[in-house]
Amino acid sequence: MNPEFYMKKALAMARKAYVAGEVPVGAVVVSSDGGKIISSAFNVVEKSRSVLGHAEIQAIKKAEKKIGGWRLNDCDMFVTLEPCPMCAGAIINSRINNLYYGASDDKACSKSIFESGGYNHTVNLFPGVLREECLSLIKTFFAERRKF
Amino acid sequence: MNPEFYMKKALAMARKAYVAGEVPVGAVVVSSDGGKIISSAFNVVEKSRSVLGHAEIQAIKKAEKKIGGWRLNDCDMFVTLEPCPMCAGAIINSRINNLYYGASDDKACSKSIFESGGYNHTVNLFPGVLREECLSLIKTFFAERRKF
């Protein structure tokens, strides 16, 4: 398992969000054994007019459909940005094994959610995979928005 | 605005989940001014085979559709059980004004999410509305499950 390989796939999804004028975040769900890509998605909050448009939620929905159930306990997720509390909670509820993320988000405070230990399931965290590329895409997006 | 009136509606939804064999949680979204019911939903995790089947997520989805956007900043939510981190995060992301819940859930640790203050939006919390009735329904459900 080469984390950078899958984070590049997540980055490719994030670029699709960027082109669509959405906050550029991408996510892929991968089987923990073998690394087969099960689903991939990007942020569609504005297009879908729903907070559930976050990349992680979309990737989980697609993976659930493919697997035919809500337990993704043989799966890992790769996402370009540290998940918000909603997405962190969804990742725990889905029982995803390992979470690899790129850029950190000070507002996300997802670490305290993942590490609170109050749940039936623990997700292993691997932050900082291709951090610079992931962060650069987000920064460019917001710098361009501020021009208008 | 009489909170117990709306919590009774949420309880009626929770009973529908109970009858369907789902963990009995119900939620309603109400306009902050005037108290018009915008959406109501109950837990459908097993039926939908998705972690996104939680009552709060379903109620938010329906409200977004009705309103035609993801900003529910003129809305309150009533839910029979303290939200899990996923639902707490979705409620913050949706910019819901006031959250009324019935029974507390020690595992939920949603208070720390709501009170972390790291977000652009603060949700006002009103716990314990019809607490006994909400708790009793959940307790009965799990007591019956343990018999089998």
Interface residues (C-beta under 8 A of the other chain):
Chain A: V45 R49 S50 V51 L52 G53 I57 I60 K61 E64 G68 G69 W70 C84 P85 M86 C87 A88 G89 A90 I92 N93 S94 D106 K107 A108 C109 S112 I113 S116 G118 Y119
Chain B: V45 R49 S50 V51 L52 G53 I57 I60 K61 E64 G68 G69 W70 C84 P85 M86 C87 A88 G89 A90 I92 N93 S94 D106 K107 A108 C109 S112 I113 S116 G118 Y119
